Amino acid sequence: MDGTAVLALAALLAAAATLAFVLRRPGAAEPAADLREAVAAQLAAAQQGMQGSVSLVARSVDELRAELQRSLGTTEQQLVTQTGSTQQALADVARQLGALGEQSARIGELAKDIGSLQDLLRGPKTRGGFGELMLERLLADCLPLSAYETQYTYRDGSRVDAVVRFTSRLVPIDAKFPNESYAALAAAREDGDRRSRRRAFLQQAKRHIDAVSRYVSPQDGTIDYAFLYVPSESVYYELIREDPDTDVDIRAYAAERHVIPASPNTLLAYLQVVALAVRGLAMQERTRELQQGVAQVRHQFDRFVELHDQLGRHLQNATNKFDETERALARASGAIEALAQAPLAAGGEQVPLPMHVEE
């Protein structure tokens, strides 16, 4: 209700109160006619104002009701749309929860399989075979089939896990790294126990490096180094890290024996370096062969020059002999001409020439 309606209602109430006070006042005389008329006029005016205010309020209420209905319709539509989106989202969440449940079940089965695999890999032979399989898989994923060979046998009967071929050179790779001492090292909890087990781990690694160094065999066409493939990054890190508590430098020890430790992440990088080195050696050998070919061509060219000079001398001698024979022939021809013009003897007979040649 607006301010005009409130004022009209207040005036109507005031007029009614005044009339009631005048009519009911004790001991008062009968109200005059003009007073009744004035009060009646005020009541009529207040009633008209009240009716106008009521009409205005009714129109305002109708407009408010229409606006409220429109708002309610829009809100209802939004609620319907939002409810559909919420139901779709809940359905997606339910599907995702179902997929997560399936994945959780698969992870549980995988954990059981991993536990079974750990039990299976406890044996040294099985673990060595697993390392060879990982090495073969790595080489197969990164190299063509003709670039490597597994279980390569040397001329003396020894066998290496794999070799990589670069031109005429072989790169031997061993994949049977002992893991028992590392498992004991990883299980250590106290510092003293850990230091003693690390020393045992390094001693076992040194013995294995000595065994791998026998695969370096230039007479069999290998390069001057062999790779010690460590299938685990954690074991590789423990192998090459510097430890101030021990005086063993395993990297220097391996370098002295021409052995390069490599992990799954570093083996391919090492092989690429070896490929560049072998390519450089091949270019050097090719350059040497080219130099030898140039030397042979130079020798043949010198021999040709010598033969050419000899032929020139022979031609010069032949020319000289030709000139001598030509001069002798000229002298002989002159002598013959002189003999042909000799005078006849007396009697008109020609004097015979002596034909007898004294021996």
Sequence and secondary structure as in RCSB ss.txt:
>XXXX:A:sequence
MDGTAVLALAALLAAAATLAFVLRRPGAAEPAADLREAVAAQLAAAQQGMQGSVSLVARSVDELRAELQRSLGTT
EQQLVTQTGSTQQALADVARQLGALGEQSARIGELAKDIGSLQDLLRGPKTRGGFGELMLERLLADCLPLSAYET
QYTYRDGSRVDAVVRFTSRLVPIDAKFPNESYAALAAAREDGDRRSRRRAFLQQAKRHIDAVSRYVSPQDGTIDY
AFLYVPSESVYYELIREDPDTDVDIRAYAAERHVIPASPNTLLAYLQVVALAVRGLAMQERTRELQQGVAQVRHQ
FDRFVELHDQLGRHLQNATNKFDETERALARASGAIEALAQAPLAAGGEQVPLPMHVEE
>XXXX:A:secstr
  HHHHHHHHHHHHHHHHHHHHHT TT     HHHHHHHHHHHHHHHHHHHHHHHHHHHHHHHHHHHHHHHHHHH
HHHHHHHHHHHHHHHHHHHHHHHHHHHHHHHHHHHHHHHHHHHHHTTSHHHHHHHHHHHHHHHHHHHS GGGEEE
EEE TTS EEEEEEEETTEEEEEE     HHHHHHHT  SHHHHHHHHHHHHHHHHHHHHHHHTT  GGGTB S 
EEEE S HHHHHHHHS  TT    HHHHHHHTTEEEE TTTHHHHHHHHHHHHHHHHHHHHHHHHHHHHHHHHHH
HHHHHHHHHHHHHHHHHHHHHHHHHHHHHHHHHHHHHHHHT    TTS           
